[in-house]
Amino acid sequence: MRLTTKGRFAVTAMMDLALRGEDGPVALASISERQKISLSYLEQLFGKLRRHKLVDSVRGPGGGYCIARPLELVQVADIIRAVDEQLDATQCGGRENCHDEHRCMTHDLWTTLNIKMFEYLSSVTLADLVACEKQKRTPATIALEDKRRLGPQPRGRAGSEKIPAAI
């Protein structure tokens, strides 16, 4: 799987911005200090986030960045895609040349995992992450709700299952 620090840092920085941006723009230097992410790296990430219209920049004294749309409309998958992060569990990048220029026996398994990862990250919004953080639960106890539509469920289930966050 190729989800690297670029995607993780982008999601972390966006969470920080969402948590602190209610009172106005947030300076990248303050996010850098709180999250221990290089300022120059954040500048690169936020340039991409701005081009994808996930954040707005405000110039001048008191300037910084703001989330560009309601938190409920910002999916984790949007953030990861914006910073050019590939979610790919295949060895071949989807080209089906993983085993001596031929498709490997487990290609469908890894392709399906890619689809499931994308579906899950699309089902989690920045609002979900912020709500969990505001509840002050430790990361090990956070269970984000998987909002994908599921088939018929046994009685007593609300139509969703809890999946531990791995973000």
CNS distance restraints for C-alpha pairs under 8 A (distance, minus, plus):
assign (resid   1 and name CA) (resid  87 and name CA) 6.65 0.50 0.50
assign (resid   1 and name CA) (resid  88 and name CA) 5.45 0.50 0.50
assign (resid   1 and name CA) (resid  89 and name CA) 4.27 0.50 0.50
assign (resid   1 and name CA) (resid  90 and name CA) 7.36 0.50 0.50
assign (resid   2 and name CA) (resid  85 and name CA) 7.85 0.50 0.50
assign (resid   2 and name CA) (resid  86 and name CA) 6.27 0.50 0.50
assign (resid   2 and name CA) (resid  87 and name CA) 5.87 0.50 0.50
assign (resid   2 and name CA) (resid  88 and name CA) 5.93 0.50 0.50
assign (resid   2 and name CA) (resid  89 and name CA) 6.93 0.50 0.50
assign (resid   3 and name CA) (resid   7 and name CA) 6.32 0.50 0.50
assign (resid   3 and name CA) (resid   8 and name CA) 7.51 0.50 0.50
assign (resid   3 and name CA) (resid  85 and name CA) 6.63 0.50 0.50
assign (resid   3 and name CA) (resid  86 and name CA) 6.54 0.50 0.50
assign (resid   3 and name CA) (resid  87 and name CA) 5.82 0.50 0.50
assign (resid   3 and name CA) (resid  88 and name CA) 7.84 0.50 0.50
assign (resid   4 and name CA) (resid   8 and name CA) 6.54 0.50 0.50
assign (resid   4 and name CA) (resid  85 and name CA) 7.54 0.50 0.50
assign (resid   5 and name CA) (resid   9 and name CA) 5.60 0.50 0.50
assign (resid   6 and name CA) (resid  10 and name CA) 6.13 0.50 0.50
assign (resid   6 and name CA) (resid  45 and name CA) 7.77 0.50 0.50
assign (resid   6 and name CA) (resid  83 and name CA) 7.05 0.50 0.50
assign (resid   6 and name CA) (resid  85 and name CA) 6.94 0.50 0.50
assign (resid   7 and name CA) (resid  11 and name CA) 6.25 0.50 0.50
assign (resid   7 and name CA) (resid  79 and name CA) 7.38 0.50 0.50
assign (resid   7 and name CA) (resid  80 and name CA) 5.00 0.50 0.50
assign (resid   7 and name CA) (resid  83 and name CA) 6.68 0.50 0.50
assign (resid   7 and name CA) (resid  85 and name CA) 5.91 0.50 0.50
assign (resid   8 and name CA) (resid  12 and name CA) 6.14 0.50 0.50
assign (resid   8 and name CA) (resid  80 and name CA) 7.95 0.50 0.50
assign (resid   8 and name CA) (resid 167 and name CA) 7.33 0.50 0.50
assign (resid   9 and name CA) (resid  13 and name CA) 5.94 0.50 0.50
assign (resid   9 and name CA) (resid  37 and name CA) 7.40 0.50 0.50
assign (resid  10 and name CA) (resid  14 and name CA) 6.09 0.50 0.50
assign (resid  10 and name CA) (resid  42 and name CA) 7.87 0.50 0.50
assign (resid  10 and name CA) (resid  45 and name CA) 6.50 0.50 0.50
assign (resid  10 and name CA) (resid  79 and name CA) 6.69 0.50 0.50
assign (resid  10 and name CA) (resid  80 and name CA) 7.09 0.50 0.50
assign (resid  10 and name CA) (resid  83 and name CA) 7.35 0.50 0.50
assign (resid  11 and name CA) (resid  15 and name CA) 6.15 0.50 0.50
assign (resid  11 and name CA) (resid  76 and name CA) 6.86 0.50 0.50
assign (resid  11 and name CA) (resid  79 and name CA) 6.38 0.50 0.50
assign (resid  11 and name CA) (resid  80 and name CA) 7.27 0.50 0.50
assign (resid  12 and name CA) (resid  16 and name CA) 6.24 0.50 0.50
assign (resid  12 and name CA) (resid  35 and name CA) 7.69 0.50 0.50
assign (resid  13 and name CA) (resid  17 and name CA) 6.11 0.50 0.50
assign (resid  13 and name CA) (resid  31 and name CA) 6.59 0.50 0.50
assign (resid  13 and name CA) (resid  35 and name CA) 7.42 0.50 0.50
assign (resid  13 and name CA) (resid  42 and name CA) 7.91 0.50 0.50
assign (resid  14 and name CA) (resid  18 and name CA) 6.02 0.50 0.50
assign (resid  14 and name CA) (resid  67 and name CA) 7.82 0.50 0.50
assign (resid  14 and name CA) (resid 126 and name CA) 7.80 0.50 0.50
assign (resid  15 and name CA) (resid  19 and name CA) 6.08 0.50 0.50
assign (resid  15 and name CA) (resid 126 and name CA) 6.70 0.50 0.50
assign (resid  15 and name CA) (resid 129 and name CA) 7.15 0.50 0.50
assign (resid  15 and name CA) (resid 130 and name CA) 6.40 0.50 0.50
assign (resid  16 and name CA) (resid  20 and name CA) 6.19 0.50 0.50
assign (resid  16 and name CA) (resid  31 and name CA) 6.67 0.50 0.50
assign (resid  17 and name CA) (resid  21 and name CA) 5.30 0.50 0.50
assign (resid  17 and name CA) (resid  26 and name CA) 6.49 0.50 0.50
assign (resid  17 and name CA) (resid  31 and name CA) 7.42 0.50 0.50
assign (resid  17 and name CA) (resid  65 and name CA) 7.59 0.50 0.50
assign (resid  17 and name CA) (resid  66 and name CA) 6.91 0.50 0.50
assign (resid  17 and name CA) (resid  67 and name CA) 7.14 0.50 0.50
assign (resid  18 and name CA) (resid  22 and name CA) 7.23 0.50 0.50
assign (resid  18 and name CA) (resid  66 and name CA) 7.79 0.50 0.50
assign (resid  18 and name CA) (resid  67 and name CA) 6.61 0.50 0.50
assign (resid  18 and name CA) (resid  71 and name CA) 7.54 0.50 0.50
assign (resid  18 and name CA) (resid 126 and name CA) 7.68 0.50 0.50
assign (resid  18 and name CA) (resid 130 and name CA) 7.14 0.50 0.50
assign (resid  19 and name CA) (resid 130 and name CA) 6.52 0.50 0.50
assign (resid  20 and name CA) (resid  26 and name CA) 6.97 0.50 0.50
assign (resid  21 and name CA) (resid  25 and name CA) 5.79 0.50 0.50
assign (resid  21 and name CA) (resid  26 and name CA) 5.89 0.50 0.50
assign (resid  21 and name CA) (resid  65 and name CA) 7.95 0.50 0.50
assign (resid  21 and name CA) (resid  66 and name CA) 6.05 0.50 0.50
assign (resid  21 and name CA) (resid  67 and name CA) 7.45 0.50 0.50
assign (resid  24 and name CA) (resid  66 and name CA) 7.01 0.50 0.50
assign (resid  25 and name CA) (resid  57 and name CA) 7.80 0.50 0.50
assign (resid  25 and name CA) (resid  58 and name CA) 6.79 0.50 0.50
assign (resid  25 and name CA) (resid  62 and name CA) 7.02 0.50 0.50
assign (resid  25 and name CA) (resid  63 and name CA) 5.61 0.50 0.50
assign (resid  25 and name CA) (resid  64 and name CA) 4.67 0.50 0.50
assign (resid  25 and name CA) (resid  65 and name CA) 4.81 0.50 0.50
assign (resid  25 and name CA) (resid  66 and name CA) 5.13 0.50 0.50
assign (resid  26 and name CA) (resid  30 and name CA) 7.26 0.50 0.50
assign (resid  26 and name CA) (resid  31 and name CA) 7.69 0.50 0.50
assign (resid  26 and name CA) (resid  63 and name CA) 6.98 0.50 0.50
assign (resid  26 and name CA) (resid  64 and name CA) 4.69 0.50 0.50
assign (resid  26 and name CA) (resid  65 and name CA) 5.16 0.50 0.50
assign (resid  26 and name CA) (resid  66 and name CA) 6.65 0.50 0.50
assign (resid  27 and name CA) (resid  31 and name CA) 6.78 0.50 0.50
assign (resid  27 and name CA) (resid  62 and name CA) 7.97 0.50 0.50
assign (resid  27 and name CA) (resid  63 and name CA) 6.63 0.50 0.50
assign (resid  27 and name CA) (resid  64 and name CA) 4.26 0.50 0.50
assign (resid  27 and name CA) (resid  65 and name CA) 6.38 0.50 0.50
assign (resid  28 and name CA) (resid  32 and name CA) 5.96 0.50 0.50
assign (resid  28 and name CA) (resid  39 and name CA) 6.71 0.50 0.50
assign (resid  28 and name CA) (resid  42 and name CA) 6.88 0.50 0.50
assign (resid  28 and name CA) (resid  43 and name CA) 7.36 0.50 0.50
assign (resid  28 and name CA) (resid  64 and name CA) 6.59 0.50 0.50
assign (resid  28 and name CA) (resid  65 and name CA) 7.41 0.50 0.50
assign (resid  29 and name CA) (resid  33 and name CA) 6.17 0.50 0.50
assign (resid  29 and name CA) (resid  39 and name CA) 6.10 0.50 0.50
assign (resid  30 and name CA) (resid  34 and name CA) 6.17 0.50 0.50
assign (resid  31 and name CA) (resid  35 and name CA) 5.85 0.50 0.50
assign (resid  31 and name CA) (resid  36 and name CA) 7.88 0.50 0.50
assign (resid  31 and name CA) (resid  37 and name CA) 7.69 0.50 0.50
assign (resid  32 and name CA) (resid  36 and name CA) 5.37 0.50 0.50
assign (resid  32 and name CA) (resid  37 and name CA) 4.80 0.50 0.50
assign (resid  32 and name CA) (resid  38 and name CA) 5.90 0.50 0.50
assign (resid  32 and name CA) (resid  39 and name CA) 5.43 0.50 0.50
assign (resid  32 and name CA) (resid  42 and name CA) 7.19 0.50 0.50
assign (resid  33 and name CA) (resid  37 and name CA) 7.07 0.50 0.50
assign (resid  37 and name CA) (resid  41 and name CA) 7.12 0.50 0.50
assign (resid  37 and name CA) (resid  42 and name CA) 6.90 0.50 0.50
assign (resid  38 and name CA) (resid  42 and name CA) 6.28 0.50 0.50
assign (resid  39 and name CA) (resid  43 and name CA) 6.17 0.50 0.50
assign (resid  40 and name CA) (resid  44 and name CA) 6.44 0.50 0.50
assign (resid  41 and name CA) (resid  45 and name CA) 6.31 0.50 0.50
assign (resid  42 and name CA) (resid  46 and name CA) 5.91 0.50 0.50
assign (resid  43 and name CA) (resid  47 and name CA) 6.09 0.50 0.50
assign (resid  44 and name CA) (resid  48 and name CA) 6.68 0.50 0.50
assign (resid  45 and name CA) (resid  49 and name CA) 6.24 0.50 0.50
assign (resid  45 and name CA) (resid  83 and name CA) 6.21 0.50 0.50
assign (resid  46 and name CA) (resid  50 and name CA) 5.86 0.50 0.50
assign (resid  46 and name CA) (resid  55 and name CA) 7.54 0.50 0.50
assign (resid  47 and name CA) (resid  51 and name CA) 6.29 0.50 0.50
assign (resid  48 and name CA) (resid  52 and name CA) 6.30 0.50 0.50
assign (resid  48 and name CA) (resid  82 and name CA) 6.05 0.50 0.50
assign (resid  48 and name CA) (resid  83 and name CA) 5.75 0.50 0.50
assign (resid  49 and name CA) (resid  53 and name CA) 6.31 0.50 0.50
assign (resid  49 and name CA) (resid  54 and name CA) 5.34 0.50 0.50
assign (resid  49 and name CA) (resid  55 and name CA) 5.94 0.50 0.50
assign (resid  49 and name CA) (resid  79 and name CA) 7.14 0.50 0.50
assign (resid  49 and name CA) (resid  82 and name CA) 5.72 0.50 0.50
assign (resid  49 and name CA) (resid  83 and name CA) 6.72 0.50 0.50
assign (resid  50 and name CA) (resid  54 and name CA) 5.74 0.50 0.50
assign (resid  50 and name CA) (resid  55 and name CA) 4.90 0.50 0.50
assign (resid  50 and name CA) (resid  56 and name CA) 5.95 0.50 0.50
assign (resid  50 and name CA) (resid  57 and name CA) 7.43 0.50 0.50
assign (resid  52 and name CA) (resid  82 and name CA) 5.94 0.50 0.50
assign (resid  53 and name CA) (resid  68 and name CA) 6.37 0.50 0.50
assign (resid  54 and name CA) (resid  67 and name CA) 6.12 0.50 0.50
assign (resid  54 and name CA) (resid  68 and name CA) 5.15 0.50 0.50
assign (resid  54 and name CA) (resid  69 and name CA) 6.77 0.50 0.50
assign (resid  54 and name CA) (resid  74 and name CA) 7.40 0.50 0.50
assign (resid  54 and name CA) (resid  79 and name CA) 7.60 0.50 0.50
assign (resid  55 and name CA) (resid  65 and name CA) 6.42 0.50 0.50
assign (resid  55 and name CA) (resid  66 and name CA) 5.51 0.50 0.50
assign (resid  55 and name CA) (resid  67 and name CA) 4.45 0.50 0.50
assign (resid  55 and name CA) (resid  68 and name CA) 4.45 0.50 0.50
assign (resid  55 and name CA) (resid  69 and name CA) 7.72 0.50 0.50
assign (resid  56 and name CA) (resid  65 and name CA) 5.62 0.50 0.50
assign (resid  56 and name CA) (resid  66 and name CA) 5.30 0.50 0.50
assign (resid  56 and name CA) (resid  67 and name CA) 6.29 0.50 0.50
assign (resid  56 and name CA) (resid  68 and name CA) 5.38 0.50 0.50
assign (resid  57 and name CA) (resid  63 and name CA) 7.42 0.50 0.50
assign (resid  57 and name CA) (resid  64 and name CA) 5.74 0.50 0.50
assign (resid  57 and name CA) (resid  65 and name CA) 4.53 0.50 0.50
assign (resid  57 and name CA) (resid  66 and name CA) 6.49 0.50 0.50
assign (resid  58 and name CA) (resid  63 and name CA) 4.70 0.50 0.50
assign (resid  58 and name CA) (resid  64 and name CA) 5.20 0.50 0.50
assign (resid  58 and name CA) (resid  65 and name CA) 6.04 0.50 0.50
assign (resid  58 and name CA) (resid  66 and name CA) 7.82 0.50 0.50
assign (resid  59 and name CA) (resid  63 and name CA) 4.85 0.50 0.50
assign (resid  59 and name CA) (resid  64 and name CA) 6.61 0.50 0.50
assign (resid  67 and name CA) (resid  71 and name CA) 7.63 0.50 0.50
assign (resid  69 and name CA) (resid  73 and name CA) 6.59 0.50 0.50
assign (resid  69 and name CA) (resid  74 and name CA) 7.11 0.50 0.50
assign (resid  70 and name CA) (resid  74 and name CA) 6.99 0.50 0.50
assign (resid  71 and name CA) (resid 125 and name CA) 6.82 0.50 0.50
assign (resid  71 and name CA) (resid 126 and name CA) 5.25 0.50 0.50
assign (resid  71 and name CA) (resid 127 and name CA) 4.76 0.50 0.50
assign (resid  72 and name CA) (resid 125 and name CA) 5.71 0.50 0.50
assign (resid  72 and name CA) (resid 126 and name CA) 6.40 0.50 0.50
assign (resid  72 and name CA) (resid 127 and name CA) 5.10 0.50 0.50
assign (resid  72 and name CA) (resid 128 and name CA) 7.63 0.50 0.50
assign (resid  73 and name CA) (resid 125 and name CA) 6.79 0.50 0.50
assign (resid  73 and name CA) (resid 126 and name CA) 7.82 0.50 0.50
assign (resid  74 and name CA) (resid  78 and name CA) 6.54 0.50 0.50
assign (resid  74 and name CA) (resid  79 and name CA) 7.57 0.50 0.50
assign (resid  74 and name CA) (resid 125 and name CA) 5.45 0.50 0.50
assign (resid  74 and name CA) (resid 126 and name CA) 5.62 0.50 0.50
assign (resid  74 and name CA) (resid 127 and name CA) 7.72 0.50 0.50
assign (resid  75 and name CA) (resid  79 and name CA) 6.79 0.50 0.50
assign (resid  75 and name CA) (resid 121 and name CA) 6.90 0.50 0.50
assign (resid  75 and name CA) (resid 122 and name CA) 5.35 0.50 0.50
assign (resid  75 and name CA) (resid 123 and name CA) 6.86 0.50 0.50
assign (resid  75 and name CA) (resid 124 and name CA) 5.75 0.50 0.50
assign (resid  75 and name CA) (resid 125 and name CA) 4.20 0.50 0.50
assign (resid  75 and name CA) (resid 126 and name CA) 6.10 0.50 0.50
assign (resid  76 and name CA) (resid  80 and name CA) 6.39 0.50 0.50
assign (resid  76 and name CA) (resid 121 and name CA) 5.33 0.50 0.50
assign (resid  76 and name CA) (resid 122 and name CA) 6.09 0.50 0.50
assign (resid  76 and name CA) (resid 123 and name CA) 7.95 0.50 0.50
assign (resid  76 and name CA) (resid 124 and name CA) 5.94 0.50 0.50
assign (resid  76 and name CA) (resid 125 and name CA) 5.69 0.50 0.50
assign (resid  76 and name CA) (resid 126 and name CA) 6.48 0.50 0.50
assign (resid  77 and name CA) (resid  81 and name CA) 6.02 0.50 0.50
assign (resid  77 and name CA) (resid 118 and name CA) 6.58 0.50 0.50
assign (resid  77 and name CA) (resid 121 and name CA) 4.96 0.50 0.50
assign (resid  77 and name CA) (resid 122 and name CA) 4.99 0.50 0.50
assign (resid  78 and name CA) (resid  82 and name CA) 6.03 0.50 0.50
assign (resid  78 and name CA) (resid 122 and name CA) 7.44 0.50 0.50
assign (resid  79 and name CA) (resid  83 and name CA) 6.67 0.50 0.50
assign (resid  80 and name CA) (resid  84 and name CA) 6.68 0.50 0.50
assign (resid  80 and name CA) (resid  85 and name CA) 5.45 0.50 0.50
assign (resid  80 and name CA) (resid  86 and name CA) 7.84 0.50 0.50
assign (resid  81 and name CA) (resid  85 and name CA) 5.58 0.50 0.50
assign (resid  81 and name CA) (resid  86 and name CA) 7.27 0.50 0.50
assign (resid  87 and name CA) (resid 114 and name CA) 6.41 0.50 0.50
assign (resid  87 and name CA) (resid 117 and name CA) 7.55 0.50 0.50
assign (resid  87 and name CA) (resid 118 and name CA) 7.39 0.50 0.50
assign (resid  88 and name CA) (resid  93 and name CA) 6.44 0.50 0.50
assign (resid  88 and name CA) (resid  94 and name CA) 7.90 0.50 0.50
assign (resid  88 and name CA) (resid 110 and name CA) 7.93 0.50 0.50
assign (resid  88 and name CA) (resid 111 and name CA) 7.78 0.50 0.50
assign (resid  88 and name CA) (resid 114 and name CA) 5.61 0.50 0.50
assign (resid  89 and name CA) (resid  93 and name CA) 7.92 0.50 0.50
assign (resid  89 and name CA) (resid 110 and name CA) 5.41 0.50 0.50
assign (resid  89 and name CA) (resid 111 and name CA) 7.06 0.50 0.50
assign (resid  89 and name CA) (resid 113 and name CA) 6.89 0.50 0.50
assign (resid  89 and name CA) (resid 114 and name CA) 6.04 0.50 0.50
assign (resid  90 and name CA) (resid  94 and name CA) 6.41 0.50 0.50
assign (resid  90 and name CA) (resid  98 and name CA) 7.94 0.50 0.50
assign (resid  90 and name CA) (resid 107 and name CA) 6.72 0.50 0.50
assign (resid  90 and name CA) (resid 110 and name CA) 5.31 0.50 0.50
assign (resid  90 and name CA) (resid 111 and name CA) 6.53 0.50 0.50
assign (resid  91 and name CA) (resid  98 and name CA) 5.88 0.50 0.50
assign (resid  92 and name CA) (resid  96 and name CA) 6.02 0.50 0.50
assign (resid  92 and name CA) (resid  97 and name CA) 5.87 0.50 0.50
assign (resid  92 and name CA) (resid  98 and name CA) 4.84 0.50 0.50
assign (resid  94 and name CA) (resid 111 and name CA) 7.40 0.50 0.50
assign (resid  96 and name CA) (resid 101 and name CA) 7.53 0.50 0.50
assign (resid  96 and name CA) (resid 102 and name CA) 6.22 0.50 0.50
assign (resid  96 and name CA) (resid 103 and name CA) 4.52 0.50 0.50
assign (resid  96 and name CA) (resid 104 and name CA) 7.27 0.50 0.50
assign (resid  96 and name CA) (resid 107 and name CA) 7.24 0.50 0.50
assign (resid  97 and name CA) (resid 101 and name CA) 4.05 0.50 0.50
assign (resid  97 and name CA) (resid 102 and name CA) 4.45 0.50 0.50
assign (resid  97 and name CA) (resid 103 and name CA) 5.12 0.50 0.50
assign (resid  97 and name CA) (resid 104 and name CA) 7.45 0.50 0.50
assign (resid  98 and name CA) (resid 102 and name CA) 6.01 0.50 0.50
assign (resid  98 and name CA) (resid 103 and name CA) 5.57 0.50 0.50
assign (resid  98 and name CA) (resid 104 and name CA) 5.65 0.50 0.50
assign (resid  98 and name CA) (resid 107 and name CA) 7.99 0.50 0.50
assign (resid  99 and name CA) (resid 103 and name CA) 5.88 0.50 0.50
assign (resid  99 and name CA) (resid 104 and name CA) 5.15 0.50 0.50
assign (resid 103 and name CA) (resid 107 and name CA) 6.50 0.50 0.50
assign (resid 106 and name CA) (resid 110 and name CA) 6.57 0.50 0.50
assign (resid 107 and name CA) (resid 111 and name CA) 6.09 0.50 0.50
assign (resid 108 and name CA) (resid 112 and name CA) 5.98 0.50 0.50
assign (resid 109 and name CA) (resid 113 and name CA) 6.28 0.50 0.50
assign (resid 110 and name CA) (resid 114 and name CA) 6.25 0.50 0.50
assign (resid 111 and name CA) (resid 115 and name CA) 6.45 0.50 0.50
assign (resid 112 and name CA) (resid 116 and name CA) 6.20 0.50 0.50
assign (resid 113 and name CA) (resid 117 and name CA) 6.04 0.50 0.50
assign (resid 114 and name CA) (resid 118 and name CA) 6.20 0.50 0.50
assign (resid 115 and name CA) (resid 119 and name CA) 6.10 0.50 0.50
assign (resid 116 and name CA) (resid 120 and name CA) 6.05 0.50 0.50
assign (resid 117 and name CA) (resid 121 and name CA) 6.09 0.50 0.50
assign (resid 118 and name CA) (resid 122 and name CA) 5.94 0.50 0.50
assign (resid 119 and name CA) (resid 123 and name CA) 6.21 0.50 0.50
assign (resid 119 and name CA) (resid 148 and name CA) 7.31 0.50 0.50
assign (resid 120 and name CA) (resid 124 and name CA) 6.62 0.50 0.50
assign (resid 120 and name CA) (resid 146 and name CA) 6.59 0.50 0.50
assign (resid 120 and name CA) (resid 147 and name CA) 7.89 0.50 0.50
assign (resid 120 and name CA) (resid 148 and name CA) 7.27 0.50 0.50
assign (resid 121 and name CA) (resid 125 and name CA) 7.99 0.50 0.50
assign (resid 123 and name CA) (resid 146 and name CA) 6.35 0.50 0.50
assign (resid 123 and name CA) (resid 147 and name CA) 5.39 0.50 0.50
assign (resid 123 and name CA) (resid 148 and name CA) 6.27 0.50 0.50
assign (resid 124 and name CA) (resid 128 and name CA) 6.25 0.50 0.50
assign (resid 124 and name CA) (resid 129 and name CA) 7.53 0.50 0.50
assign (resid 124 and name CA) (resid 144 and name CA) 7.55 0.50 0.50
assign (resid 124 and name CA) (resid 145 and name CA) 7.74 0.50 0.50
assign (resid 124 and name CA) (resid 146 and name CA) 7.30 0.50 0.50
assign (resid 124 and name CA) (resid 147 and name CA) 7.50 0.50 0.50
assign (resid 125 and name CA) (resid 129 and name CA) 6.62 0.50 0.50
assign (resid 126 and name CA) (resid 130 and name CA) 6.10 0.50 0.50
assign (resid 127 and name CA) (resid 131 and name CA) 6.04 0.50 0.50
assign (resid 128 and name CA) (resid 132 and name CA) 6.32 0.50 0.50
assign (resid 128 and name CA) (resid 144 and name CA) 7.36 0.50 0.50
assign (resid 129 and name CA) (resid 133 and name CA) 6.22 0.50 0.50
assign (resid 129 and name CA) (resid 144 and name CA) 7.94 0.50 0.50
assign (resid 130 and name CA) (resid 134 and name CA) 6.03 0.50 0.50
assign (resid 131 and name CA) (resid 135 and name CA) 6.34 0.50 0.50
assign (resid 132 and name CA) (resid 136 and name CA) 6.92 0.50 0.50
assign (resid 132 and name CA) (resid 137 and name CA) 6.84 0.50 0.50
assign (resid 132 and name CA) (resid 142 and name CA) 6.78 0.50 0.50
assign (resid 132 and name CA) (resid 144 and name CA) 7.90 0.50 0.50
assign (resid 133 and name CA) (resid 137 and name CA) 6.62 0.50 0.50
assign (resid 137 and name CA) (resid 141 and name CA) 6.36 0.50 0.50
assign (resid 137 and name CA) (resid 142 and name CA) 6.31 0.50 0.50
assign (resid 138 and name CA) (resid 142 and name CA) 6.51 0.50 0.50
assign (resid 139 and name CA) (resid 165 and name CA) 7.62 0.50 0.50
assign (resid 140 and name CA) (resid 164 and name CA) 7.88 0.50 0.50
assign (resid 140 and name CA) (resid 165 and name CA) 7.98 0.50 0.50
assign (resid 141 and name CA) (resid 164 and name CA) 7.68 0.50 0.50
assign (resid 142 and name CA) (resid 164 and name CA) 6.43 0.50 0.50
assign (resid 142 and name CA) (resid 165 and name CA) 6.28 0.50 0.50
assign (resid 143 and name CA) (resid 162 and name CA) 5.74 0.50 0.50
assign (resid 143 and name CA) (resid 163 and name CA) 5.65 0.50 0.50
assign (resid 143 and name CA) (resid 164 and name CA) 4.55 0.50 0.50
assign (resid 143 and name CA) (resid 165 and name CA) 5.72 0.50 0.50
assign (resid 144 and name CA) (resid 162 and name CA) 6.16 0.50 0.50
assign (resid 144 and name CA) (resid 163 and name CA) 5.99 0.50 0.50
assign (resid 144 and name CA) (resid 164 and name CA) 6.28 0.50 0.50
assign (resid 144 and name CA) (resid 165 and name CA) 5.87 0.50 0.50
assign (resid 145 and name CA) (resid 160 and name CA) 6.90 0.50 0.50
assign (resid 145 and name CA) (resid 161 and name CA) 6.44 0.50 0.50
assign (resid 145 and name CA) (resid 162 and name CA) 5.07 0.50 0.50
assign (resid 145 and name CA) (resid 163 and name CA) 6.42 0.50 0.50
assign (resid 146 and name CA) (resid 160 and name CA) 6.18 0.50 0.50
assign (resid 146 and name CA) (resid 161 and name CA) 6.03 0.50 0.50
assign (resid 146 and name CA) (resid 162 and name CA) 6.20 0.50 0.50
assign (resid 146 and name CA) (resid 163 and name CA) 6.42 0.50 0.50
assign (resid 147 and name CA) (resid 160 and name CA) 6.43 0.50 0.50
assign (resid 148 and name CA) (resid 160 and name CA) 7.58 0.50 0.50
assign (resid 149 and name CA) (resid 159 and name CA) 7.62 0.50 0.50
assign (resid 149 and name CA) (resid 160 and name CA) 7.61 0.50 0.50
assign (resid 150 and name CA) (resid 159 and name CA) 6.46 0.50 0.50
assign (resid 150 and name CA) (resid 160 and name CA) 6.91 0.50 0.50
assign (resid 152 and name CA) (resid 159 and name CA) 7.81 0.50 0.50
assign (resid 153 and name CA) (resid 157 and name CA) 6.37 0.50 0.50
assign (resid 153 and name CA) (resid 158 and name CA) 7.99 0.50 0.50
assign (resid 153 and name CA) (resid 159 and name CA) 6.16 0.50 0.50
